Amino acid sequence: MCRSIRTLRRADESASDEEVRAAALQFVRKISGYRQPSRANAPAFDLAVDEVAQAARVLLDSLHTPASR
């Protein structure tokens, strides 16, 4: 679906908050169809990005990754 979103789960390091937010932004852009929302839609768009980023962080922090590949 979102081919430009990079895999953020890595065994050697945690994804940065900036990486998680960028992935969330790409996801919300894809599903909303907006690259840049109108002023009227900006609050809903920004809230969705925040919530997706938060959910992604919870997921990444909960996953068990092997010590080595």
C-alpha positions, -999 to +999 in steps of 0.1 A: +000+000+000+024+027+012+056+017-007+075+048+005+071+039+041+103+022+054+104-007+078+111+007+112+116-025+131+153-031+133+173-054+155+203-030+159+185+002+168+152+017+177+134+039+152+136+076+160+105+097+168+112+115+135+111+083+115+079+071+132+062+105+126+073+105+089+059+070+084+026+081+101+024+112+079+029+091+048+002+066+059-023+094+067-016+111+034-022+078+015-055+069+032-069+105+032-059+113-003-044+146+008-008+156+005-016+189+023-051+191+038-073+222+036-074+245+067-108+230+075-094+195+075-060+202+090-070+196+127-084+161+118-054+153+096-029+164+123-047+144+150-047+113+128-009+117+122-003+120+160-025+090+168-010+068+141+025+078+153+016+069+189+001+036+179+032+028+158+055+037+187+036+014+210+038-014+185+075-010+179+082-008+216+062-040+222+078-062+196+105-086+205+134-085+180+162-111+179+195-100+192+212-108+159+201-117+125 
